[in-house]
Amino acid sequence: MTSLKSSRLIGASLLGLVSLGGIGYVIWHLVQPRLYPTDASQLFPTAQSTVEATREVLSCTITMAEIDTPHPPLPVYFAANNPTSRIVGHLDNHAFVTVATEQNGWFLIQNPMQGWIPKTQTQNSCNEKVELVKFSPKGGRSAIADRFVGSGSHLYRVPLTQGSTLTVSNTRGVLPFVLDPDGEMFGNPKESQINWTGQIPRTGVYTLEMLSQHKGYRYAFTVSVN
């Protein structure tokens, strides 16, 4: 009987120690500083997203267009916005025309003949374009893509501060010329060059210049500022 009682006392004592130990572990776990993060986002922080530049087209002038009609040849009319007007001639698809002005969705063309054609029956884009590309003080990036239909120039004005780094990466076509605030050549990438990087020597508005001399082309490049 005494032996059984002693066994019960020993068992109760051990159970008490285990319980006290468990409570002590819980208290220790609560009061100890968190040495290791428990949130997955803390263990694997995501990289900050790159800030996109803001863009604004300051001017866009169409001076050329390419005939693209589902029912060729395209009639050239004497008057605008009047399909019953006298027809002065016809143009085949892929013919390039010189655009003098635009009125209510119609082009007044001067070459190879003079008259009016619907703008919707052509491929066209800005031949002369000026666009402002502004980066935040912390830098950022901007993916630029456009096309020429015929000859022209596209000028991207980029305000930059002294000491910043400008990188231009080609994804289609050729890289633009880089002009300093005085319009002088600052970066002249080779035709086969994919990337160009330069450090900005002084604060001002720099220009990325794309040129087309003939029938045009598509281009795309990325601008990064750090």
MOQUIKA-V963286 format. One line per field, one symbol per residue. burial: + if it has 9 or more other C-alpha atoms within 8 Angstrom, else -. A space follows every 50 residues. Layout:
burial = ???
This chain:
burial = -------------------------------------------------- --+---+--+-++++++++---++++++++------++-++++--+++++ -+--++++++----++++--+++++++++++++++---++++----++++ ++++++++++++-++++++++-+++++++++---+-+-+---++++--++ --++++++++-+--+++++++++++-
